Amino acid sequence: MPSNTIEGDGFASGDSSQQNSASPSQVELEHLLPDDGETGFEISDDEEVQEQRDALEAQEQARPRGRRNWLRVLMDGPEKPIEPHVTLIFPGIQSFPTKFWQSKSKRTFKLAVCGYLAIWAVIFYFLANASALAKPFIDEEPVQLIGCGQSRQIWRGRDSYCGIDGENCVHPEGQEIRFKCVADCRKESWTYAQVPVGDYGSIYRPYVIGSNNSYRADSFVCGAAVHHGAISDVTGGCGIIRFKGRASGFDSSTQNGITSLEYDGDFVDSYEFVDIPKNSKCKGCKDLRHVTVGFNIVASYVYGYFVSHPALFLWPMFLVGFWTVILASNPPLQYDAPSNVLQNAELVSLAARRLLPGMLCAYVLYVYAVRPQLKNLDAHLSRAVFWVSFFWIGILENYVFGLLPIDRLTVEDLNKQAGAWTALFIIVTLILSIAIGQAYIIWRMGKFSPYIKLYGGFVLGLLLLSFIPHQTLRIHHYIMALLLLPGTGFKTTPSMAYQGILMGLFISGVSRWGFDSIIQTYEQLRRGAPLLYGGVPELAQPIVSNNFTSILWTPALSNASSTLWDRFSLVVNDVERYRGSLPEFNLTLVPDTAVYYIRVAFASADMTGDYTKAGILDIANGNWTAPPEGVI
């Protein structure tokens, strides 16, 4: 492959007259195949082979092309292909590492790189061991790590998950549970499918119900802890909750960046936060993810500035980015393990399962995108500023892009969020603008033909996948990166930024979510949303007497759904109260409870269908409000 001219401070590699002499066919082959004899880990190039290639390209350039039509011009590029280059600002700073290492021996270089990486790894390990891998204690008593969202140790789930009257979830009054929450639970305590709270469906907000230190027992504990001020959203922390039994009238308030939900009915269980005594000793409670991420970013800037060889640059960056996601920025923690030791073991096992296939994909990306861009590139400052900076933007996508009103790129999710379509339009416009700029550079290089074939194949494949019945096309983080990275494999400053962010997105997606399928069924994407099949019963007006009410409903089973269901599930005030074959239930009224929210669904022995939206029985005023159409 011909070397590329890099301007600045007298440093240049290759001959510009020879660079411009390659034919399109020769350039295509050179770009798509690795250099002869190059393993990807060698520090020097084969100069003799390079000279032979330059001579062949000069001969190809000397051949007359004749007249070309517009299609030939489009595919072949200009008469003399133009190799892109990085415009060097501050040339002295750009070339300093090259001059520095030229004055040192190879042994010194190897020792310096190995020593730096070893120190980096040791500090990273100690930070992770004091944070994500730490065993938390309060006064020498172990503390259970729970997730920001639904925690099965506290409450198993909505509607029928806890059994009749919540018997599988209700805790003895006065029971205390010690817990640890990670950082950033303010956003991570959101729900992404509608969860019923009375007659309201909570979505895209923290699932926290109540205030004044009285929370419904199904509230997400870590979100409630941030709301109450028991822990910090920045560093997480340990806390204690105490269960108080049945309660009613949960107020709403805005505290510490979270607005809790109001609920005016009664609920079978509730909890409050207990202050940890000031003289108590807490160990392993803080989440140091921000310190860990900050350290790795600074260390990567130094490494990215002084190390220029593509392989030596990429692989440490890949590993650091991967383990930063696993142990700091967005850990795929397994919260159902019975102990913290097993949680850590599950985390490391999950990481190892994703690491090896991720490295295989990264090697392919290295050969066809990273190495062509970074090989013989003396723009050390530009590489550190643009490639490394945007790499961390991709790694930290849950923070950077989490601010956008976009959950997932599906029509249903985009319709649910205000501003999602506008944000998507802006993003698509930006990507198309970047693609046009990259395409122009590719055309000037005389490589448009292989790229148009490659991306034409990508588009055709995606179109075919989108027409598969009962499947939804899903462009995950890692898939987007795999599709777009081939278009960044040349030397320009913008391409360095694009390649950095795409490599970061690839690593973040693989380490956090794994290799999810590019096509998924509705059931795989549902996340607790309605099943949308099997029908729903129809609630009738209840019959109210002095101390109980008869709740009635009409089966309304279709022929298709009659084979699915053989019973009903009745939910009152967000807890299942009845499961049986009769279309009625006598509900004993709870003293001081004025409002009842009633929903009903078809069910079977091992499955529950969709629930109706809530009908509202107002005992105080003697009013019945029929449920609106739809399911929840």
C-alpha positions as CSV (number, residue, x, y, z in Angstrom):
1,M,0.0,0.0,0.0
2,P,1.5,3.4,-0.8
3,S,2.3,5.5,2.1
4,N,0.4,8.7,2.6
5,T,2.0,12.2,2.8
6,I,1.6,13.8,6.2
7,E,2.3,17.5,6.2
8,G,4.1,19.3,9.0
9,D,7.5,20.1,10.4
10,G,9.4,18.4,7.6
11,F,8.1,14.9,8.3
12,A,6.6,13.0,5.4
13,S,6.5,9.4,4.3
14,G,6.1,8.3,0.7
15,D,6.3,10.1,-2.6
16,S,3.4,12.3,-3.5
17,S,4.0,11.8,-7.3
18,Q,3.8,8.1,-6.8
19,Q,0.8,8.3,-4.6
20,N,-1.2,10.0,-7.3
21,S,-0.2,7.3,-9.9
22,A,-2.3,4.3,-8.8
23,S,-5.1,3.0,-11.0
24,P,-8.5,2.5,-9.4
25,S,-8.2,-1.3,-9.6
26,Q,-4.8,-1.3,-8.0
27,V,-5.9,1.0,-5.3
28,E,-9.0,-1.1,-4.6
29,L,-6.9,-4.2,-4.0
30,E,-4.3,-2.4,-1.9
31,H,-7.0,-1.0,0.3
32,L,-9.0,-4.2,0.9
33,L,-6.0,-6.6,1.5
34,P,-3.5,-6.5,4.3
35,D,0.1,-5.7,3.4
36,D,2.3,-8.6,2.4
37,G,4.1,-10.1,5.3
38,E,2.4,-7.8,7.8
39,T,1.0,-9.4,10.9
40,G,-0.6,-6.4,12.3
41,F,1.8,-6.3,15.3
42,E,5.1,-5.5,13.4
43,I,6.8,-2.2,14.1
44,S,8.6,-1.8,10.7
45,D,7.4,-2.1,7.1
46,D,9.0,-4.1,4.2
47,E,10.6,-1.3,2.2
48,E,11.6,-3.5,-0.7
49,V,8.0,-4.7,-1.3
50,Q,6.8,-1.1,-0.9
51,E,9.2,0.1,-3.6
52,Q,8.0,-2.6,-6.0
53,R,4.4,-1.5,-5.4
54,D,5.2,2.1,-6.1
55,A,6.8,1.1,-9.4
56,L,3.8,-0.9,-10.5
57,E,1.5,2.0,-9.6
58,A,3.6,4.4,-11.6
59,Q,3.3,2.1,-14.7
60,E,-0.4,1.9,-14.3
61,Q,-0.7,5.6,-14.0
62,A,1.3,6.1,-17.3
63,R,-1.4,4.2,-19.3
64,P,-3.8,6.4,-21.1
65,R,-7.5,6.1,-19.9
66,G,-9.2,7.7,-22.9
67,R,-12.7,9.3,-22.7
68,R,-14.9,8.3,-19.8
69,N,-18.6,8.7,-19.3
70,W,-20.1,10.0,-16.1
71,L,-20.6,6.6,-14.6
72,R,-17.0,5.7,-15.2
73,V,-15.9,9.0,-13.7
74,L,-18.1,8.3,-10.7
75,M,-16.8,4.8,-10.1
76,D,-13.1,5.4,-11.0
77,G,-12.7,8.9,-9.5
78,P,-10.6,11.7,-10.9
79,E,-7.8,11.1,-13.5
80,K,-5.2,11.4,-10.7
81,P,-6.4,9.9,-7.4
82,I,-5.8,12.2,-4.5
83,E,-4.7,10.7,-1.2
84,P,-6.2,12.5,1.8
85,H,-4.0,13.7,4.6
86,V,-4.3,15.1,8.1
87,T,-3.7,18.8,8.3
88,L,-1.2,19.3,11.1
89,I,-1.8,22.1,13.7
90,F,1.0,22.7,16.1
91,P,3.5,20.7,14.0
92,G,6.1,20.7,16.8
93,I,3.8,19.1,19.2
94,Q,2.5,16.7,16.6
95,S,5.9,15.3,15.8
96,F,7.4,15.4,19.3
97,P,6.8,11.7,20.1
98,T,8.4,10.6,16.8
99,K,11.5,12.6,17.5
100,F,11.5,11.4,21.1
101,W,11.4,7.7,20.3
102,Q,13.9,8.1,17.5
103,S,16.4,9.2,20.1
104,K,15.7,6.0,22.2
105,S,16.4,2.4,21.6
106,K,13.8,-0.2,20.7
107,R,14.4,-1.8,24.1
108,T,13.6,1.4,25.9
109,F,10.4,1.8,23.8
110,K,9.3,-1.7,24.7
111,L,10.0,-1.3,28.4
112,A,8.3,2.0,28.5
113,V,5.1,0.7,26.8
114,C,5.0,-2.5,28.9
115,G,5.7,-0.6,32.1
116,Y,3.0,2.1,31.4
117,L,0.4,-0.6,30.5
118,A,1.3,-2.6,33.7
119,I,0.9,0.5,36.0
120,W,-2.3,1.4,34.2
121,A,-3.8,-2.0,34.7
122,V,-2.8,-2.2,38.4
123,I,-4.4,1.1,39.2
124,F,-7.5,0.2,37.2
125,Y,-7.8,-3.0,39.1
126,F,-7.5,-1.4,42.5
127,L,-10.1,1.2,41.6
128,A,-12.5,-1.5,40.4
129,N,-11.8,-3.7,43.5
130,A,-12.8,-0.7,45.7
131,S,-15.9,-0.1,43.7
132,A,-17.7,-2.5,41.4
133,L,-16.0,-5.6,42.9
134,A,-16.1,-4.5,46.5
135,K,-17.9,-6.4,49.2
136,P,-20.2,-3.9,51.0
137,F,-20.6,-4.0,54.8
138,I,-22.4,-1.9,57.4
139,D,-20.9,-2.6,60.9
140,E,-19.4,-5.9,59.6
141,E,-22.8,-7.1,58.4
142,P,-23.0,-7.9,54.7
143,V,-25.1,-5.7,52.5
144,Q,-27.0,-6.9,49.4
145,L,-26.2,-5.2,46.1
146,I,-29.5,-4.4,44.3
147,G,-30.3,-2.9,40.9
148,C,-31.5,0.6,40.1
149,G,-34.7,-1.0,38.7
150,Q,-36.9,-3.8,39.8
151,S,-35.3,-5.9,42.6
152,R,-36.8,-9.3,43.2
153,Q,-35.5,-9.3,46.8
154,I,-37.9,-6.3,47.5
155,W,-40.8,-6.8,45.1
156,R,-41.1,-9.4,42.4
157,G,-43.1,-7.5,39.8
158,R,-46.4,-6.0,38.8
159,D,-50.0,-7.3,39.0
160,S,-50.0,-11.1,39.4
161,Y,-46.2,-11.7,40.0
162,C,-46.6,-11.5,43.8
163,G,-49.6,-13.8,44.0
164,I,-53.0,-13.3,45.7
165,D,-52.9,-10.2,48.0
166,G,-49.1,-9.9,47.3
167,E,-48.4,-13.0,49.5
168,N,-45.1,-13.8,47.8
169,C,-43.8,-10.2,48.2
170,V,-45.2,-8.7,51.4
171,H,-42.6,-8.5,54.1
172,P,-43.2,-8.8,57.9
173,E,-43.8,-5.4,59.4
174,G,-40.6,-4.1,61.0
175,Q,-38.3,-6.2,58.8
176,E,-35.2,-4.3,57.7
177,I,-33.1,-4.9,54.6
178,R,-29.6,-3.5,54.1
179,F,-28.8,-2.6,50.5
180,K,-26.2,-1.1,48.2
181,C,-27.0,0.9,45.1
182,V,-24.6,1.8,42.3
183,A,-24.3,5.4,41.0
184,D,-26.6,7.1,38.5
185,C,-29.8,5.4,39.6
186,R,-31.8,8.6,39.0
187,K,-32.0,7.7,35.3
188,E,-31.6,4.0,35.6
189,S,-34.7,3.7,37.8
190,W,-36.9,4.5,34.8
191,T,-39.5,2.1,33.4
192,Y,-39.6,1.6,29.7
193,A,-43.0,0.0,29.4
194,Q,-46.2,1.4,31.1
195,V,-46.5,0.2,34.7
196,P,-49.9,0.8,36.2
197,V,-50.2,3.1,39.3
198,G,-53.9,3.4,39.9
199,D,-55.3,4.7,36.7
200,Y,-52.0,6.0,35.4
201,G,-49.4,4.2,33.4
202,S,-45.8,5.2,34.5
203,I,-43.2,5.2,31.7
204,Y,-40.0,7.1,30.9
205,R,-39.6,8.3,34.5
206,P,-38.3,7.0,37.8
207,Y,-40.7,4.4,39.3
208,V,-40.9,6.0,42.8
209,I,-44.3,6.2,44.5
210,G,-44.7,8.3,47.6
211,S,-42.7,10.8,49.7
212,N,-42.3,12.0,53.3
213,N,-40.3,8.8,53.9
214,S,-43.3,6.6,53.0
215,Y,-43.0,4.7,49.8
216,R,-45.1,2.0,48.1
217,A,-43.3,-1.3,48.5
218,D,-43.1,-1.8,44.7
219,S,-41.2,1.5,44.3
220,F,-37.7,0.9,43.0
221,V,-35.6,1.2,46.1
222,C,-32.5,2.8,44.6
223,G,-34.6,5.5,42.9
224,A,-36.5,6.1,46.1
225,A,-33.2,6.3,48.1
226,V,-31.9,9.0,45.8
227,H,-35.3,10.8,46.1
228,H,-35.2,10.6,49.9
229,G,-31.5,11.6,50.0
230,A,-30.5,8.3,51.6
231,I,-27.8,7.9,49.0
232,S,-26.0,10.1,46.4
233,D,-26.8,9.7,42.7
234,V,-23.1,10.4,42.0
235,T,-21.5,7.8,44.2
236,G,-24.4,5.5,45.1
237,G,-24.2,4.1,48.6
238,C,-25.6,1.8,51.3
239,G,-28.8,2.2,53.1
240,I,-31.5,0.5,55.2
241,I,-35.2,0.2,54.6
242,R,-37.8,-0.9,57.1
243,F,-41.2,-2.3,56.0
244,K,-44.3,-0.7,57.5
245,G,-47.1,-2.9,56.2
246,R,-50.3,-1.7,54.5
247,A,-50.6,2.0,53.9
248,S,-52.7,4.4,51.8
249,G,-52.4,7.9,50.5
250,F,-48.9,8.2,48.9
251,D,-48.0,11.9,48.1
252,S,-45.9,13.2,45.3
253,S,-42.8,15.4,45.7
254,T,-39.8,16.6,43.8
255,Q,-36.5,15.9,45.6
256,N,-32.9,15.4,44.4
257,G,-33.9,15.6,40.8
258,I,-36.7,13.0,41.0
259,T,-40.4,13.7,41.0
260,S,-42.2,10.8,42.7
261,L,-45.7,9.5,41.7
262,E,-48.9,10.2,43.7
263,Y,-51.2,7.4,44.6
264,D,-54.4,7.9,46.6
265,G,-55.5,4.3,47.1
266,D,-54.2,1.7,49.6
267,F,-51.4,-0.8,49.0
268,V,-50.6,-4.0,50.7
269,D,-47.1,-3.0,51.8
270,S,-44.8,0.0,52.2
271,Y,-41.4,0.9,53.5
272,E,-39.3,3.8,54.9
273,F,-35.6,4.6,55.1
274,V,-33.8,4.2,58.4
275,D,-30.8,6.5,59.0
276,I,-27.5,4.7,59.4
277,P,-26.0,5.6,62.8
278,K,-23.2,8.1,62.6
279,N,-20.8,5.9,64.5
280,S,-21.4,2.9,62.1
281,K,-18.6,1.8,59.8
282,C,-19.5,1.4,56.1
283,K,-17.1,-0.4,53.9
284,G,-17.3,-0.9,50.1
285,C,-20.5,1.2,49.8
286,K,-19.3,3.9,47.4
287,D,-19.4,3.5,43.6
288,L,-16.2,5.0,42.2
289,R,-17.2,4.7,38.6
290,H,-16.6,8.4,37.8
291,V,-13.1,8.3,39.3
292,T,-12.3,5.1,37.4
293,V,-13.6,6.5,34.1
294,G,-11.8,9.8,34.6
295,F,-8.5,8.0,35.4
296,N,-8.8,5.8,32.3
297,I,-9.5,8.8,30.0
298,V,-6.5,10.7,31.2
299,A,-4.2,7.6,30.9
300,S,-5.5,6.9,27.4
301,Y,-4.7,10.4,26.3
302,V,-1.1,10.0,27.3
303,Y,-0.9,6.6,25.7
304,G,-2.6,7.7,22.5
305,Y,-0.2,10.6,22.2
306,F,3.0,8.7,22.6
307,V,2.2,5.4,20.9
308,S,1.5,5.5,17.2
309,H,1.7,2.0,15.8
310,P,-1.9,0.9,15.0
311,A,-1.8,-2.4,16.8
312,L,0.0,-1.2,19.9
313,F,-2.5,1.7,20.0
314,L,-5.8,-0.2,19.3
315,W,-5.6,-3.3,21.5
316,P,-4.9,-1.6,24.8
317,M,-7.6,1.0,24.0
318,F,-10.0,-1.9,23.2
319,L,-9.3,-3.7,26.4
320,V,-9.5,-0.6,28.6
321,G,-12.7,0.5,26.9
322,F,-14.3,-3.0,27.3
323,W,-13.4,-3.4,31.0
324,T,-14.4,0.2,31.7
325,V,-17.9,-0.6,30.6
326,I,-17.9,-3.9,32.5
327,L,-16.5,-2.6,35.8
328,A,-17.4,1.1,35.8
329,S,-19.5,3.1,33.4
330,N,-22.3,0.6,32.6
331,P,-21.8,-2.8,34.3
332,P,-24.1,-5.7,33.1
333,L,-24.5,-6.8,36.8
334,Q,-26.3,-10.0,37.7
335,Y,-28.5,-9.0,40.7
336,D,-30.2,-12.3,41.3
337,A,-27.1,-14.0,42.6
338,P,-27.4,-15.0,46.3
339,S,-24.2,-13.2,47.4
340,N,-21.9,-10.4,46.3
341,V,-19.1,-13.0,45.6
342,L,-21.3,-14.9,43.2
343,Q,-22.4,-11.6,41.6
344,N,-18.8,-10.7,40.9
345,A,-18.1,-14.2,39.5
346,E,-21.2,-13.9,37.2
347,L,-20.0,-10.5,36.0
348,V,-16.5,-11.7,35.1
349,S,-17.9,-14.8,33.4
350,L,-20.3,-12.7,31.4
351,A,-17.5,-10.4,30.4
352,A,-15.3,-13.3,29.3
353,R,-18.1,-14.7,27.2
354,R,-18.4,-11.4,25.3
355,L,-14.7,-10.5,25.1
356,L,-13.3,-13.1,22.7
357,P,-15.9,-12.7,19.9
358,G,-15.6,-9.0,20.4
359,M,-11.8,-9.1,19.9
360,L,-12.3,-11.2,16.7
361,C,-14.6,-8.5,15.3
362,A,-12.2,-5.8,16.4
363,Y,-9.4,-7.6,14.5
364,V,-11.4,-7.4,11.3
365,L,-12.1,-3.8,12.0
366,Y,-8.4,-3.2,12.7
367,V,-7.3,-4.7,9.4
368,Y,-9.8,-2.9,7.1
369,A,-10.3,0.4,9.0
370,V,-8.0,1.2,11.9
371,R,-4.7,0.2,10.3
372,P,-5.2,2.0,7.0
373,Q,-6.0,5.1,8.9
374,L,-3.3,5.1,11.6
375,K,-0.4,3.5,9.8
376,N,2.5,5.9,9.4
377,L,0.5,8.7,10.8
378,D,2.7,11.2,12.6
379,A,-0.2,13.3,13.7
380,H,0.2,12.3,17.4
381,L,-1.7,15.3,18.8
382,S,-4.6,14.9,16.4
383,R,-4.9,11.2,17.1
384,A,-5.0,11.8,20.9
385,V,-7.5,14.7,20.6
386,F,-9.8,13.4,18.0
387,W,-9.6,9.6,17.9
388,V,-9.3,9.2,21.7
389,S,-11.8,11.9,22.7
390,F,-14.5,10.5,20.4
391,F,-13.7,7.0,21.4
392,W,-14.7,7.8,25.0
393,I,-17.8,9.5,23.7
394,G,-18.8,6.2,22.2
395,I,-17.8,4.2,25.3
396,L,-19.9,6.5,27.5
397,E,-22.9,6.5,25.2
398,N,-25.3,5.8,28.1
399,Y,-24.3,9.2,29.5
400,V,-23.8,11.2,26.2
401,F,-26.7,9.9,24.2
402,G,-28.9,9.0,27.2
403,L,-29.9,12.7,27.2
404,L,-31.7,12.3,23.8
405,P,-35.4,11.5,23.9
406,I,-34.8,8.2,22.1
407,D,-35.1,4.9,23.8
408,R,-34.9,2.4,20.9
409,L,-35.1,2.7,17.1
410,T,-38.5,1.1,16.8
411,V,-41.7,2.8,15.6
412,E,-43.6,1.9,18.8
413,D,-40.9,3.4,21.1
414,L,-40.4,6.5,18.9
415,N,-44.2,7.2,19.0
416,K,-44.2,7.0,22.8
417,Q,-41.6,9.7,23.5
418,A,-42.1,13.4,22.9
419,G,-39.5,14.8,20.6
420,A,-38.2,11.4,19.5
421,W,-39.0,11.8,15.8
422,T,-37.4,15.2,15.8
423,A,-34.3,14.0,17.4
424,L,-34.1,11.1,15.0
425,F,-34.5,13.4,12.0
426,I,-31.6,15.5,13.2
427,I,-29.4,12.5,13.8
428,V,-30.2,11.0,10.4
429,T,-29.5,14.3,8.7
430,L,-26.2,14.6,10.5
431,I,-25.2,11.0,9.6
432,L,-26.2,11.6,5.9
433,S,-24.1,14.8,5.8
434,I,-21.1,13.0,7.2
435,A,-21.7,10.1,4.8
436,I,-21.7,12.5,1.8
437,G,-18.4,14.1,3.0
438,Q,-16.8,10.7,3.4
439,A,-18.1,9.5,0.0
440,Y,-16.5,12.6,-1.6
441,I,-13.1,11.7,-0.1
442,I,-13.5,8.1,-1.2
443,W,-14.3,9.3,-4.7
444,R,-11.2,11.5,-4.8
445,M,-9.1,8.5,-3.7
446,G,-10.5,6.4,-6.7
447,K,-12.0,3.8,-4.4
448,F,-15.7,4.6,-4.9
449,S,-16.5,1.4,-6.8
450,P,-15.6,-1.1,-4.0
451,Y,-17.3,1.0,-1.4
452,I,-20.5,1.4,-3.3
453,K,-20.6,-2.3,-3.8
454,L,-20.0,-2.9,-0.1
455,Y,-22.6,-0.5,1.1
456,G,-25.1,-1.6,-1.6
457,G,-24.8,-5.1,-0.2
458,F,-25.3,-3.8,3.3
459,V,-28.5,-1.9,2.3
460,L,-29.8,-4.9,0.3
461,G,-29.2,-7.2,3.2
462,L,-31.0,-4.9,5.7
463,L,-34.0,-4.5,3.3
464,L,-34.3,-8.3,3.0
465,L,-34.1,-8.7,6.8
466,S,-36.8,-6.1,7.3
467,F,-39.3,-8.1,5.3
468,I,-39.0,-11.3,7.4
469,P,-42.5,-11.9,8.9
470,H,-43.0,-11.4,12.6
471,Q,-39.5,-9.9,13.1
472,T,-38.4,-6.3,13.8
473,L,-35.1,-5.1,12.3
474,R,-32.9,-3.8,15.2
475,I,-29.7,-1.8,14.5
476,H,-27.9,-2.2,17.8
477,H,-24.8,-0.2,18.8
478,Y,-22.3,-2.8,17.6
479,I,-24.2,-3.4,14.3
480,M,-24.2,0.3,13.5
481,A,-20.5,0.5,14.2
482,L,-19.8,-2.6,12.0
483,L,-21.7,-1.0,9.1
484,L,-20.1,2.4,9.3
485,L,-16.5,1.7,10.3
486,P,-15.3,0.7,6.8
487,G,-16.1,4.2,5.6
488,T,-13.5,5.7,8.0
489,G,-10.3,3.8,6.9
490,F,-8.3,6.7,5.6
491,K,-6.3,9.6,6.9
492,T,-8.4,12.8,7.5
493,T,-9.1,14.6,10.8
494,P,-12.9,14.0,10.7
495,S,-12.3,10.3,9.9
496,M,-10.3,10.0,13.0
497,A,-13.2,11.3,15.1
498,Y,-15.7,9.2,13.3
499,Q,-13.6,6.0,13.7
500,G,-13.0,6.8,17.4
501,I,-16.7,7.2,18.2
502,L,-17.7,4.1,16.2
503,M,-15.1,1.9,17.9
504,G,-16.4,3.2,21.2
505,L,-20.0,2.4,20.3
506,F,-19.0,-1.1,19.1
507,I,-17.1,-1.9,22.4
508,S,-19.9,-0.3,24.5
509,G,-22.6,-2.3,22.8
510,V,-20.8,-5.6,22.9
511,S,-19.7,-5.4,26.5
512,R,-23.0,-4.1,27.9
513,W,-25.6,-5.9,25.8
514,G,-23.7,-8.7,24.0
515,F,-24.3,-9.7,20.4
516,D,-28.1,-9.3,20.3
517,S,-29.8,-10.4,17.1
518,I,-30.3,-8.0,14.2
519,I,-33.9,-9.2,14.0
520,Q,-36.0,-9.7,17.1
521,T,-39.6,-10.8,17.8
522,Y,-42.2,-8.6,19.6
523,E,-41.9,-10.9,22.6
524,Q,-38.1,-10.2,22.8
525,L,-38.7,-6.5,22.6
526,R,-41.8,-6.3,24.9
527,R,-40.1,-5.4,28.2
528,G,-43.4,-5.9,30.1
529,A,-45.6,-4.2,27.5
530,P,-49.0,-5.8,26.7
531,L,-49.0,-9.2,24.8
532,L,-51.5,-7.8,22.3
533,Y,-53.3,-11.1,21.8
534,G,-55.9,-13.2,23.5
535,G,-58.4,-10.4,24.2
536,V,-59.6,-8.9,27.4
537,P,-62.8,-9.3,29.5
538,E,-65.3,-6.4,29.9
539,L,-65.8,-4.9,33.4
540,A,-69.4,-4.2,34.5
541,Q,-70.5,-1.7,37.1
542,P,-69.8,-3.1,40.6
543,I,-72.6,-3.7,43.1
544,V,-71.7,-1.9,46.4
545,S,-73.2,-2.8,49.8
546,N,-72.2,-1.7,53.3
547,N,-68.9,-3.5,53.7
548,F,-68.2,-5.3,50.4
549,T,-68.7,-4.8,46.7
550,S,-69.4,-7.4,44.0
551,I,-67.1,-6.9,41.0
552,L,-68.5,-8.4,37.8
553,W,-67.2,-8.8,34.3
554,T,-68.2,-10.3,30.9
555,P,-65.9,-13.0,29.5
556,A,-66.2,-11.8,25.9
557,L,-64.0,-14.7,24.7
558,S,-63.5,-15.1,20.9
559,N,-63.2,-18.6,19.4
560,A,-59.5,-18.1,18.9
561,S,-58.8,-17.1,22.5
562,S,-61.1,-19.6,24.2
563,T,-58.4,-22.3,23.8
564,L,-55.8,-20.0,25.5
565,W,-57.6,-19.2,28.8
566,D,-59.6,-21.0,31.4
567,R,-59.8,-18.5,34.2
568,F,-59.5,-14.8,35.1
569,S,-57.2,-12.6,37.1
570,L,-58.6,-9.6,39.0
571,V,-56.3,-6.8,40.1
572,V,-57.5,-4.3,42.7
573,N,-55.2,-1.4,43.6
574,D,-52.3,-2.9,41.6
575,V,-52.3,-6.3,43.4
576,E,-54.0,-9.5,42.3
577,R,-57.0,-10.2,44.5
578,Y,-58.6,-13.1,42.7
579,R,-57.7,-15.9,40.2
580,G,-60.3,-18.3,39.2
581,S,-63.0,-19.4,36.7
582,L,-66.0,-17.4,38.0
583,P,-66.7,-14.0,36.3
584,E,-67.3,-12.2,39.6
585,F,-65.6,-11.5,43.0
586,N,-66.9,-10.1,46.3
587,L,-64.3,-7.6,47.5
588,T,-64.3,-6.8,51.2
589,L,-63.9,-3.0,51.6
590,V,-60.8,-1.7,53.5
591,P,-61.7,0.9,56.1
592,D,-60.6,4.4,55.2
593,T,-60.0,3.5,51.6
594,A,-62.2,5.6,49.4
595,V,-60.9,4.7,45.9
596,Y,-60.4,1.3,44.2
597,Y,-58.7,0.8,40.9
598,I,-59.9,-2.3,39.2
599,R,-58.5,-4.2,36.3
600,V,-59.2,-7.7,34.9
601,A,-57.5,-10.1,32.5
602,F,-57.8,-13.6,31.1
603,A,-55.5,-16.2,32.5
604,S,-54.5,-19.8,32.5
605,A,-52.6,-22.0,35.0
606,D,-49.2,-20.6,34.0
607,M,-49.9,-17.4,32.1
608,T,-51.8,-14.1,32.4
609,G,-53.0,-12.1,29.5
610,D,-53.4,-8.4,29.1
611,Y,-55.2,-6.4,31.7
612,T,-57.9,-3.8,31.0
613,K,-57.1,-0.2,31.9
614,A,-58.3,0.7,35.4
615,G,-62.0,1.2,36.2
616,I,-62.3,3.6,39.2
617,L,-64.7,2.8,42.1
618,D,-65.1,5.9,44.2
619,I,-66.8,4.7,47.4
620,A,-67.0,8.1,49.1
621,N,-69.0,9.6,46.2
622,G,-70.7,6.4,45.0
623,N,-69.3,6.8,41.5
624,W,-68.1,4.2,39.0
625,T,-65.9,5.2,36.1
626,A,-65.6,2.5,33.5
627,P,-62.2,1.8,32.1
628,P,-61.1,3.5,28.9
629,E,-60.5,1.3,25.9
630,G,-57.1,-0.4,25.6
631,V,-54.8,-2.6,27.7
632,I,-51.9,-2.1,30.0
